[in-house]
């Protein structure tokens, strides 16, 4: 795989220092992140829906999906495989929102089971993938310093909402539970909700407590990089159901790649 030189474009052209001054100094906007392979990505419709919905929430106006696709294609140029972030911000003096596309080298899903450190924290406006994630970045770094892979966000009563940059799913032997708590609906999570029922694993939303995690057959995390099983939360060791994880990967691998 050829190395990808990182690049940043805003509204279809190389970003200038003047254009970058706004997102560099005003911490307000939203984004989506995707892995691109062969100039295609999984769940493109979900990414575009996310951006449109977030734009309505933050700015009171929609966002044209075809415009977003055009800017991603332009930023990719001749690059086939990449990690792509699409950020949207809207300076008050501008007539329309700006779309910033950042292209970086592709990133693979974790291959090893993951460990999570719990922290009492709730992202503001959790249903939006917004910029300004200081809290989740801070607690994620602290977790890594203590030998964990990431942080798991909970409330004061031990109810799980989401990971710092992931969704958490719990398999109870018949279905997969996603926390019924304020959280971002991740693209990979939504794709599994689409595909797992055909393989006999329905999804449902329910209250998930840290104290109950060891009772599940399998706990996993999902994000734009893919899917990984969780083997430890704090000092709690969790079970792994290899058959279930094979089913999850079968479902994920069945998702078509949408040409950008």
C-alpha positions in Angstrom: 0.0 0.0 0.0 1.5 3.3 -1.1 2.0 6.0 1.5 -0.6 8.7 1.6 0.6 12.2 2.0 -1.8 14.0 4.4 -3.8 16.8 2.7 -6.4 19.3 3.7 -8.9 20.8 1.4 -11.7 23.3 2.1 -14.6 23.7 -0.3 -12.8 21.8 -3.0 -9.3 23.4 -3.0 -6.2 23.3 -0.9 -6.8 25.0 2.4 -5.2 28.4 2.9 -3.9 29.7 6.2 -6.7 32.3 6.2 -9.4 29.6 5.7 -7.8 27.4 8.5 -7.9 30.3 11.0 -11.6 29.8 11.7 -11.6 26.1 12.6 -8.3 26.6 14.4 -9.7 29.3 16.7 -13.4 28.6 16.9 -14.2 25.3 18.4 -17.6 24.8 16.9 -18.7 22.4 14.1 -19.3 18.8 13.3 -17.7 15.9 11.4 -17.7 12.4 10.3 -14.8 10.0 9.8 -14.5 7.0 7.4 -12.1 4.5 6.1 -11.8 4.6 2.3 -10.7 1.6 0.3 -10.6 1.6 -3.5 -12.3 5.1 -3.4 -15.3 3.6 -1.6 -16.5 3.4 2.0 -19.1 1.5 4.0 -22.3 3.2 4.9 -21.9 6.3 2.8 -25.7 7.0 3.1 -25.3 7.0 6.9 -22.3 9.4 6.8 -24.2 11.8 4.6 -27.4 11.6 6.8 -25.2 12.2 9.9 -23.7 15.4 8.4 -27.1 16.7 7.2 -28.7 16.0 10.6 -25.9 17.6 12.5 -25.9 20.6 10.3 -29.6 21.1 11.0 -28.9 20.8 14.8 -26.0 23.2 14.9 -26.8 25.6 12.1 -30.5 25.2 11.3 -29.9 24.2 7.7 -29.2 21.0 5.8 -26.1 19.9 4.0 -26.1 18.8 0.4 -24.8 15.2 0.2 -23.6 15.5 -3.4 -21.6 18.5 -2.5 -19.9 16.5 0.3 -19.2 13.6 -2.1 -17.7 16.0 -4.7 -15.3 17.5 -2.1 -14.3 14.0 -0.9 -13.5 12.9 -4.4 -11.6 16.0 -5.1 -9.5 15.7 -1.9 -8.7 12.1 -2.6 -7.4 12.9 -6.1 -5.7 9.6 -7.2 -5.6 8.1 -3.7 -7.4 4.8 -3.5 -7.1 4.0 0.2 -7.2 6.5 3.0 -8.7 7.6 6.3 -11.0 10.6 5.6 -12.5 13.1 7.9 -15.1 15.5 6.7 -15.5 18.5 9.0 -18.2 21.2 8.6 -18.0 24.7 10.1 -19.9 27.9 9.2 -18.4 31.3 9.9 -21.3 33.8 10.6 -20.2 36.1 7.7 -20.3 33.3 5.1 -23.5 32.5 3.1 -23.0 28.8 3.4 -21.1 26.2 5.5 -17.6 25.2 4.7 -16.6 21.6 4.1 -13.1 20.6 5.1 -11.8 17.2 3.9 -8.7 15.8 5.6 -7.1 12.8 3.9 -4.6 10.7 5.9 -3.1 7.2 5.6 -5.6 4.4 6.1 -6.0 2.8 9.5 -6.9 -0.8 10.2 -9.1 -2.1 13.0 -7.5 -3.4 16.2 -6.4 -7.0 15.9 -6.0 -7.6 19.7 -8.8 -7.6 22.3 -9.3 -4.2 23.9 -9.2 -3.0 27.5 -11.2 0.0 28.7 -11.0 2.3 31.8 -14.3 3.6 33.0 -14.7 7.4 33.7 -17.7 9.4 34.8 -18.2 11.7 31.9 -21.0 12.7 29.5 -20.3 14.3 26.1 -22.4 17.4 25.6 -25.0 17.1 22.8 -24.0 13.4 22.6 -26.1 12.6 19.5 -23.9 14.9 17.4 -20.3 14.0 16.3 -19.1 17.5 17.1 -15.7 19.0 17.3 -14.5 20.1 20.7 -14.1 16.6 22.2 -11.6 17.7 24.9 -13.1 15.6 27.6 -13.2 12.3 25.7 -9.7 13.0 24.3 -8.4 13.8 27.8 -9.8 10.7 29.4 -8.8 8.6 26.5 -5.2 9.7 27.0 -5.3 9.1 30.7 -6.6 5.6 30.1 -3.8 4.9 27.7 -1.2 6.1 30.2 -2.6 3.6 32.6 -2.2 0.8 30.1 -5.7 0.7 28.7 -6.7 1.1 25.1 -9.4 3.7 25.7 -11.9 5.1 28.1 -15.5 4.0 28.7 -17.9 6.7 29.5 -20.4 6.1 32.3 -22.6 8.1 34.7 -22.4 8.4 38.4 -24.6 5.3 38.8 -22.4 3.1 36.6 -24.6 3.2 33.5 -22.7 3.0 30.3 -23.2 5.5 27.5 -20.4 5.0 25.0 -16.6 4.7 24.6 -14.5 7.8 24.2 -14.4 7.2 20.5 -16.5 4.0 20.2 -19.8 2.4 20.7 -20.1 -0.5 23.1 -22.2 -3.6 22.3 -23.1 -6.5 24.7 -24.1 -10.0 23.5 -26.4 -11.8 25.9 -26.6 -15.0 24.0 -29.5 -14.1 21.8 -29.2 -10.5 20.9 -26.8 -7.6 21.0 -27.6 -4.7 23.4 -26.5 -1.2 22.7 -26.6 1.2 25.7 -29.9 3.1 25.9 -28.2 6.3 27.1 -27.1 9.6 25.5 -24.6 8.6 22.9 -23.6 9.0 19.3 -25.0 6.4 16.9 -21.8 5.2 15.2 -21.8 4.3 11.6 -20.4 0.8 12.2 -22.9 0.2 15.0 -25.7 1.2 12.7 -24.4 -1.1 9.9 -24.3 -4.0 12.3 -27.9 -3.3 13.4 -28.7 -3.6 9.7 -26.9 -6.8 9.0 -26.8 -8.9 12.1 -30.5 -9.8 12.2 -30.1 -11.8 8.9 -27.6 -13.9 10.7 -29.9 -14.5 13.7 -28.7 -11.8 16.0 -31.2 -9.0 16.5 -30.2 -5.7 18.1 -32.0 -3.8 20.9 -31.3 -0.8 23.1 -31.2 -1.4 26.9 -29.6 0.0 30.0 -26.1 -1.4 30.3 -24.3 -1.2 33.7 -20.6 -1.7 34.3 -21.3 -4.1 37.1 -23.2 -6.4 34.6 -20.6 -6.5 31.9 -19.0 -9.7 33.1 -22.4 -11.5 32.7 -22.5 -11.1 29.0 -21.2 -13.7 26.5 -19.3 -11.1 24.7 -18.6 -7.3 24.8 -17.3 -5.4 21.7 -16.6 -1.9 20.6 -17.2 -0.4 17.1 -16.0 2.7 15.4 -14.9 3.9 11.9 -11.9 1.6 12.1 -14.0 -1.5 12.5 -14.9 -4.0 15.3 -12.9 -5.4 18.3 -13.8 -7.5 21.2 -13.3 -6.2 24.8 -11.4 -8.4 27.2 -11.2 -6.1 30.3 -13.0 -3.2 31.8 -11.1 -1.7 34.8 -10.1 -4.8 36.7 -13.0 -6.9 35.4 -12.1 -9.7 33.0 -14.8 -10.4 30.3 -15.7 -13.5 28.4 -15.2 -13.8 24.6 -17.5 -15.9 22.4 -15.5 -16.6 19.3 -18.5 -18.0 17.4 -20.4 -14.8 18.0 -17.4 -12.7 16.9 -17.2 -14.7 13.7 -20.8 -13.9 13.1 -20.2 -10.2 13.8 -17.3 -10.1 11.3 -19.4 -12.0 8.8 -22.1 -9.4 9.1 -19.6 -6.5 8.9 -17.8 -8.0 5.9 -21.2 -8.3 4.1 -21.7 -4.6 4.1 -21.2 -3.3 0.5 -18.6 -0.6 -0.2 -20.2 2.5 -1.6 -18.3 4.3 -4.4 -17.7 7.9 -3.3 
